[in-house]
């Protein structure tokens, strides 16, 4: 069963997210229409669409919908709080390249960098540092696109005076969570050292 592309914002969102009653073609058209709505920067519609951020993120797992939902999420990322939630998910999956969502998240990361969504929030810096590390993986999906975008738009971050004082704390929380043990930190440091430079690393205290 399928129906024509609706005209109200709530119906467009429903059409984009409905897996049972709507065809894939209609869903892609609905997602493309949401991009146009967000580009118009109508705050009323933006507030309505961003409520479904988490469900849009799930569409990153769908190969045929990914290219259509990524621009929607990128536009939503203009909102600081939405961007924090998005980046937290990307960071949480960055250490699990075998996860079935990893490819979609890297595609989104590439788009966020190309669209220059990363600004001066602590998690923005953490994500830039993460991206710089990820592009060292020879088999990374979109590796060269991410590297090129970083070089074009984030070759020089910003003046050091604007870097948050608590950046290290944000990076640590993003990487380990709030309750990391000394063993977890030591193991991560050792594995990272082997991966990046094959050199020994000193034990770190939590």
HELIX and SHEET records of a PDB file:
HELIX    1   1 UNK A    9  UNK A   17  1                                   9    
HELIX    2   2 UNK A   24  UNK A   39  1                                  16    
HELIX    3   3 UNK A   43  UNK A   50  1                                   8    
HELIX    4   4 UNK A   53  UNK A   58  1                                   6    
HELIX    5   5 UNK A   59  UNK A   61  5                                   3    
HELIX    6   6 UNK A   63  UNK A   76  1                                  14    
HELIX    7   7 UNK A   80  UNK A   93  1                                  14    
HELIX    8   8 UNK A  102  UNK A  114  1                                  13    
HELIX    9   9 UNK A  122  UNK A  134  1                                  13    
HELIX   10  10 UNK A  143  UNK A  153  1                                  11    
HELIX   11  11 UNK A  160  UNK A  162  5                                   3    
HELIX   12  12 UNK A  167  UNK A  176  1                                  10    
HELIX   13  13 UNK A  182  UNK A  196  1                                  15    
END                                                                             
